[in-house]
């Protein structure tokens, strides 16, 4: 039976309050780490809105792990992603849309990443490079002053990812 204004407290048989804690709810467990991998993701195109630019991915590959995503064991899936850039400029082109990506890299200030951390909200100098699968000419480079990641839709094709690191090390 719930008593008072707190929906997390109940009256026990001895007329004492029993309150749920974060440990009972499982909130004290570490949150899995997530990151988008460019390789094998599908890039659908971009939309310009004044000085802002949005990149659309219909199937971005997302790794989730208790360790380091993409290296340690966990799960992976495809999901729709949008990257929103402010004050953006773009150079290069892809051969067609949609296209499958071979590689990519994002730089936040002076630090480069092969995968994009999820969630992502960053203000400062941003640079993104995408390389089309099998195309030497199919590359774009986006620069901006802010980037925000938006996930949409449901995860598709969820699979176990065995990882590349030996867990016994």
N, C-alpha and C positions, 0 to 999 in steps of 0.2 A: 504494500500500500504506500503511495506517495503522500508525504505530509509537508506542509509549509510551501514556501515559494521555490525551494530547490528541487528540481526534478531528479537530482542525483542522490537524494537522501530518503531513507525510509524508516519507519518506526518498527523496531524489533519487538518480540514478545515481552521483553522486559522494559518497555517504554523508553528505550534509549534510541538515539538516532544512529543509524549506520550509513555513512556516506561513502560513495564510491570514490576511489582515488584514481589518479592517472595510471598507476601500476595495475589496478584491476581492469581498467579499460584498454590496456596495452599501449598507451600513449608514450610510455617511457622507452619503447623499443627504438633503436636507431632507424631513421628513415632511409630507404634504399637510395643509392645514388643513380642518377639518370643522365644520359647524354645522347645526342643525335649524332649518328655516324653518316658522313656524306656518301661513302662508297655504297653502292647498291640502292641509293635513294632515288626517287623519281622527282625531277624538277619540272614543273608545269609552266613556268613563265613568271612575268612580273607585271606590276601595275604601278604607274606613276601618278602621284597626286601632288602637283606643285613640286616642292623641293623634297618630298617624301617618296619612298619607294617600298613596295611590298613584294617579297619573293614568295611564290606558292610552291609547296611540295605536296603532291597527292599521296605519296608514300615515302615518308622519311623513316629510316630505320632507327629505332630507339633501343638502347641497351639499358638494363636496370640490374644493379648488383649491390650487394652489401659492401663490396670492395670498390675497385676502380672499374667503371663501366667500360666494356670493350676488351678488358684484359682479364678480369676475374669472372668466375662462373656466375651466372644469373639467368635472366630471361631477355628476350628481344622480341620486338614486334614492329609492324608498320602502322603509321598514323599520319593524318594530315597535319601539316605544320605551315605556319606563315611567319616570316621574319619581316618585321616592320623597321625600316631605317628612316631616321630624320636627317635632313640636310644631306641627301645622298647624291652621289655621282656614280656612274657606271661606265666601264670600258669593256670592250670585247663583245662577243656574241656566241650563241649556241647555234648548231646547224639546224635544229628543229625543236619544237615543243610538242608533247612532252619529251624529255630526254633522260636517260639514265646516267647517273654520275659515277665517275671513276674515282674522284678524289675531291677534297676540299679542305679549306683551312680558314679559321677565323682568328683575327688578332684583335685583342682588347687592350688598348694602350700599346705597350711594347711586348706583350705576352701572347704567343701563338698557341693555338689548340687545334688538334686534328679532329676533335669532336666538340659539339656545342653543349655546354652544361644545360640541364633542364631543371628548373625554370631559368630563363635568361631575361634580365632587365639590366641594361648597362648604359651609362652616360659617359661619354668620353670618345676618344678617337677609336673608330671601328673600321676594320677592313676584312672583307670576305672574298675568298677566291674559290670558284667552283670550276671543276674540270669535267667535261663531258666524256662518257665512256667511249673509248676507241677513237676519239677525235683530237688530233693535235691542235687544230684551229678552234675547237669548241671550248672556249674558256671565257669566263667573265670575272671582273673584279669590281666589287662594290665598296665604296667608302662612305662613311657618314659620321655623325656625332652622337648617335644614340641608336640602340637596337633593342627590340622587344620581341620575344617569341610567343606565339599564340598556338596552342594545340587545339585541334578540333576533331570531331568525330570520335569513333570508338577504335581502340587498338584492334588490328587485324593480323592474322597469321602469327599468333603468340607461340613462341618456341623456347625450349631450354637452350641456353648458350653455355657450352662447356668451359669457356675461358681458355686463355693461353698460358696462364701461370700455373706452375706446379704448386698445389695447395700444401704439399709436404715440406716445402722449403722453409 
